[in-house]
């Protein structure tokens, strides 16, 4: 029965079905399935969808749908982990947010979803986030990576202002900075002094792992 539950949990994400993902997550908890195995199944599913997106087999709406399904299941499984006192080793700490003047959430949500599924501890500080709030979060959570999103061309320069603020505060060297969003290019990321850029959410996992030296 455990194998069937895990397979169905995985398939619900691949099928972009939040209702089914929630139902199978609840079933996994009710049947005392190891929540770490459930998380692994969810990770495999979102990784497959991400790989299919990067190879052109699925499209952006599919990626969003898979992220929605994962988000429906994850809190249930994570709560079971806490209840049991189980431990999933974190690969690292990431603070993520959308910069000041920008309230777009989809890209940020997908990056957060992929990183969380991969095993990172992700702290989402929301949208319309100013430099001070980013800095406070980096300090509070002892972040190893700061991820900033900007969809609009007129909000993109805010990413540079945050990096400058980190430098002025003397904490720039303690955190890797990655940027993304519709308004961002690899050249822009390099020019503002970011450590990395990915054009699509699935690439964020490999990017962060590379910056932190995780094989």
C-alpha positions in Angstrom: 0.0 0.0 0.0 2.9 2.4 0.8 4.3 2.0 -2.7 0.9 2.7 -4.2 0.5 5.9 -2.1 3.9 7.2 -3.0 3.4 6.5 -6.7 0.0 8.3 -6.7 1.4 11.2 -4.7 4.2 11.6 -7.3 1.7 11.2 -10.2 -0.6 13.8 -8.8 2.2 16.4 -9.2 3.0 15.2 -12.7 -0.7 15.4 -13.6 -0.8 19.0 -12.2 -3.6 18.0 -9.8 -3.6 20.0 -6.5 -6.7 18.3 -5.2 -5.3 14.8 -5.8 -1.9 15.9 -4.4 -3.6 17.0 -1.2 -5.7 13.9 -1.0 -2.7 11.5 -1.4 -0.6 13.5 1.1 -3.4 13.1 3.6 -3.6 9.4 2.8 0.2 9.1 3.3 -0.1 10.6 6.8 -3.1 8.5 7.7 -1.3 5.3 6.6 1.8 6.3 8.5 4.0 6.4 5.4 7.5 7.8 6.2 7.1 11.5 5.5 10.7 11.6 4.2 9.7 9.1 1.5 6.7 11.2 0.7 9.0 14.3 0.3 11.3 12.3 -1.9 8.4 11.3 -4.1 7.3 14.9 -4.5 10.9 15.9 -5.3 11.1 13.3 -8.0 7.9 14.5 -9.5 8.7 18.2 -9.6 12.2 17.4 -10.9 10.6 15.4 -13.8 8.3 18.3 -14.7 11.2 20.7 -14.5 13.4 18.5 -16.7 10.5 18.2 -19.2 10.1 22.0 -19.2 13.7 22.5 -20.0 13.6 20.0 -22.8 10.6 21.7 -24.3 8.2 18.8 -23.6 5.9 20.9 -21.3 5.1 24.6 -21.1 5.1 27.3 -18.5 1.4 26.6 -17.5 2.4 23.0 -16.8 5.2 24.2 -14.6 2.9 26.5 -12.6 0.4 23.7 -12.3 3.0 21.3 -11.0 4.2 23.9 -8.5 0.6 24.4 -7.3 0.1 20.6 -6.8 3.4 20.4 -4.8 2.3 23.4 -2.7 -1.0 21.6 -1.9 0.9 18.5 -0.6 4.0 19.9 1.0 2.5 21.5 4.1 0.7 18.3 5.0 3.9 16.3 4.7 6.0 18.9 6.5 3.6 19.0 9.4 3.9 15.2 9.7 7.7 15.5 9.8 7.4 18.0 12.6 4.9 15.9 14.5 7.2 12.8 14.3 10.3 14.7 15.1 11.9 13.4 11.9 14.7 15.3 10.3 15.4 16.1 6.7 18.9 17.5 6.4 18.9 21.0 4.8 21.2 21.6 1.9 21.4 25.3 2.7 19.4 28.4 3.6 17.9 30.6 1.0 16.0 33.9 1.4 13.8 34.8 -1.6 11.6 37.8 -2.5 10.4 40.1 -5.2 12.0 43.5 -5.2 10.5 46.9 -4.1 7.9 48.2 -6.5 7.2 44.7 -8.0 4.3 42.5 -6.7 4.6 39.6 -9.1 4.7 36.2 -7.3 4.6 33.3 -9.8 8.3 33.1 -10.7 9.3 33.6 -7.1 6.8 30.9 -6.0 8.1 28.4 -8.5 11.8 29.0 -7.6 10.9 28.6 -3.9 9.0 25.4 -4.7 11.9 23.9 -6.6 14.5 24.8 -4.0 12.3 23.5 -1.1 11.6 20.3 -2.9 15.4 19.9 -3.5 16.1 20.1 0.2 16.9 23.7 0.8 15.4 25.7 3.7 13.7 28.6 1.9 12.4 31.8 3.6 10.0 33.8 1.4 9.9 37.4 2.5 7.2 38.3 0.0 6.8 41.0 -2.7 7.6 44.7 -2.8 10.6 44.0 -0.6 13.1 46.9 0.0 16.8 46.5 0.6 16.6 46.8 4.4 14.0 44.0 4.6 16.2 41.8 2.4 19.2 42.5 4.6 17.3 41.9 7.8 16.2 38.5 6.5 19.7 37.5 5.4 21.0 38.3 8.9 18.0 36.7 10.8 18.1 33.4 8.9 21.8 33.3 8.3 21.1 32.9 4.6 23.8 31.5 2.3 21.9 32.6 -0.7 19.7 35.6 -1.5 17.3 35.2 -4.5 15.7 38.3 -5.9 13.0 38.4 -8.6 12.0 41.4 -10.8 9.5 41.0 -13.6 9.4 44.6 -14.7 12.2 46.6 -16.4 11.7 49.6 -14.1 12.0 47.5 -11.0 15.1 45.5 -12.1 17.6 48.2 -11.0 16.3 47.6 -7.4 18.3 44.3 -7.5 21.5 46.3 -7.9 20.5 48.6 -5.0 20.1 45.6 -2.7 23.5 44.3 -3.6 25.0 47.7 -2.9 23.2 47.8 0.4 24.7 44.4 1.3 28.2 45.8 0.4 27.7 48.9 2.5 26.5 46.8 5.4 29.7 44.7 5.1 27.8 41.4 4.6 28.0 41.0 0.8 30.8 38.4 1.1 28.7 36.2 3.4 25.9 35.5 1.0 25.6 34.5 -2.7 23.1 36.6 -4.7 21.1 35.2 -7.5 18.6 37.1 -9.6 15.9 36.3 -12.1 12.6 37.4 -13.6 11.2 38.5 -16.9 13.2 41.8 -16.9 16.6 40.1 -16.1 19.3 38.7 -18.5 22.6 37.1 -17.8 24.4 40.3 -18.9 22.3 42.4 -16.5 23.0 40.0 -13.6 26.7 40.2 -14.3 26.7 44.0 -14.6 25.0 44.5 -11.2 27.4 42.1 -9.4 25.1 39.1 -8.9 26.7 35.7 -8.4 24.3 33.9 -10.7 21.2 34.0 -12.9 18.8 31.4 -14.3 16.3 32.1 -17.0 13.8 29.6 -15.7 12.8 28.3 -12.2 14.0 24.7 -12.6 17.5 25.9 -13.2 17.6 27.6 -9.8 18.4 24.3 -8.0 21.5 23.6 -10.1 22.6 27.2 -9.8 22.4 27.3 -6.1 24.0 23.9 -5.7 26.9 25.1 -7.8 27.4 28.3 -5.9 27.4 26.4 -2.6 29.7 23.7 -3.9 27.1 20.9 -3.5 27.6 17.9 -5.8 
